Amino acid sequence: MKKRIALFLVLLLSLPGFGLSESTGKEPVTVVLAENPTTGFQWSYTFSQEGILRETGSEYQTVEGDEGMVGGGGAHVWTFEPIAQGDVTVRFSYSQPWDTETPPARMVSYTYRVGENKQVNLVGDVDAEANDVSVTLRSNPTTGYEWSYTVSEEGILSEVSNEYESDDNPEGMVGVGGSHNWLFEAVGPGDVTLSFSYSQSWETDVEPADRLECTVHVDESNQVTLSYPDEPVQAAFALAPAVSSLATITLGQDKLYVAQGKTASIKYSIAPRAAKSKGVTFTSSDESIATVSSKGKVKGITAGECEILLTSKLDESATVVLPVSVVIPVKKVALTAAAKSVNVGQTLPTQVSFAPEEASVKEAVYKSSNNKIATVDENGVVTGIKAGKVTITATAVDGSKKNARLTLQVVQPPTGIHFARPDTRVGVNAYTTLSAILEPKNATKGAAVTWTSSDESVATVSGTSTRAKIRGHRWGRCTLTATTVEGGYTASIHVNVGSLRHALKITNLAIKDGKPYITIKNLSNLNITQVRFEMAGYDIQGNPIQLSTHDQILTGSYDYPLAPGASTNHGQFTFNKPTKYTGLAHLTLTITGWSTDTGYYNNNGDLRYSYNLDEKNYEWVDAYSKLLM
């Protein structure tokens, strides 16, 4: 909340090289004029002669504390650089661009003299409607030199402010220098000369190091005209509006809540600097409800409503009113919601409650711990933005600072589901796990999923999320389906039951009349077309017997079909280059692989090559062998 008092014209002129400055005098000239674009009025300017000054910058700036406030007003800042020697007058006019029939509301002119070395100085008269004069002079108190001034006539100008401001240098650094600033207000008609001198106060018999003068004419309506001597003046004299017309008080809150018997401070700011240095007064409209100290500290007396009036000490017409509510404070806040989660793009209302019941103000402000995950509006309605965890805080507005927090999960619901492969395998009476993949990639983990099997006599499946447990019951093949609870998206995968390492079993291995007798059974649901094996033999002392003319190990195969559940027949085995061995007492048989109508597998159940294979994923297993003695 803010009150602005007729902010219309600010004119500040900053010239390089004035006073004891070490400037070269070639720095840009700066002009600052108060402006309020919301009124439709704008400043424009013309040069009396082109080619002497050139605009290098033009920017509108809000007055301190006014940012974002509609109609608050501010200042227009121009910078000009010298480009050639000569005199030029810059004429500024303040008008509404579309209104060409009406004379400008304000006009001001400055005449500048640019020397051979492009040093810029102000000369001649400056005409403008204003009733304050500002003076800025370079100063360095660490040298012992200080500025002082005298006026030729009393009762025409009155000093409003007088302060020194150091340059932007490391704080506390000795000798950095700065600027001495004065502000004078026109109080009566007449002509007065301001004479400034720069000297060391104890040297009364020594000429000042520098002198500066400016003549001020004040008319009957307290409007000011500055007049400079024909010789250029290297100083920053400027016209400015009355301080009273610049005073702005800005409140930091729309309303102040204070508990009975407690205190609370008023948050405010005041501009410009001269008004800030004077401060404000505070007045309560009803001290039976609330009192206020000279420093703006409000004490609650009795529950009720009143107002605190803030008034600028520099200009009593600059005021602002702050509503105050003295309350029975909230002691506890509770925040709940109907659910613990909210989907991305969806909303979830929250409910807030206060204790005690007799609390005066039962309202809260809401805040999200992370607006990138979820936002919350002034009514406590939460909107999911992206998946994640977020905390919503509700704080009582009565100044008690009591609050409550609610943690919510923002969920990215699935838009689909799939498996990384088309099939999987599990052994008979064995378990394995299976994971489905949600879409999109950032879908919230742990989404509810149901699982079904197309034939539970072959395999069953259980699980409530994307991860499930599969149990094989008999050799066979069935389909498992995963379905998301939210959205009903489905994906299916084939499961083959029966471990390939258990496809064949050696059911008999014997030695009769010095010859091996072998029986192998097909335990799978595969049509096995060939079985391959190796045999090793030993005598009674355990010494190896060479069973093959090629090697001690005898290789062989069974080249007849083995249907599911079928066993091999004696006499149908083929042996590779057997010898006429004698003394066989021990025999070891190892199945090294088998073939089906889809491909060839080694003794590990690992597919070595395929014919027309649809299933391409098999587990790696250990070899099988049997030893008879």
Secondary structure, DSSP 8 states (H G I E B T S, - for coil): -EEE------EEEE-TT-TT----S-S-EEEEEEE-GGGT-EEEEEESSTTSEEEEEEEEEE-TT-TT-TT--EEEEEEEEE-SSEEEEEEEEEE-TT--SS--SEEEEEEEEE-TT--EEEESEEE-S-SEEEEEEEE-GGGTEEEEEEESSSSSEEEEEEEEEE-SSSTT-TT--EEEEEEEEE-SSEEEEEEEEEEETT-TTS--SEEEEEEEEE-TT--EEEE--SS-B-SEEEEE--GGGT-EEEES-S-EEEEBT-EEE--EEEESHHHHHH-EEEEES-TTTEEE-TTSEEEE-SSEEEEEEEEESS-TT-EEEEEEEEE----EEEEEES-SEEEBT-EEEEEEEEESTT-S---EEEEES-TTTEEE-TT-EEEE-SSEEEEEEEEETTSS--EEEEEEEEE---SEEE-SSSEEEE-BT-EEEEE-EEESTTS-TT--EEEEES-TTTEEEE-SSSEEEEEE-SSEEEEEEEEETTT--EEEEEEEES-GGGSEEEEEEEEETTEEEEEEEE-SSS-EEEEEEEEEEE-TTS-EE--BSS-SSEEEEE-S-B-TT-B--TT-EEESSB-------EEEEEEEEEEESSEEEETTS-EEEESS-S---------EEEEE-
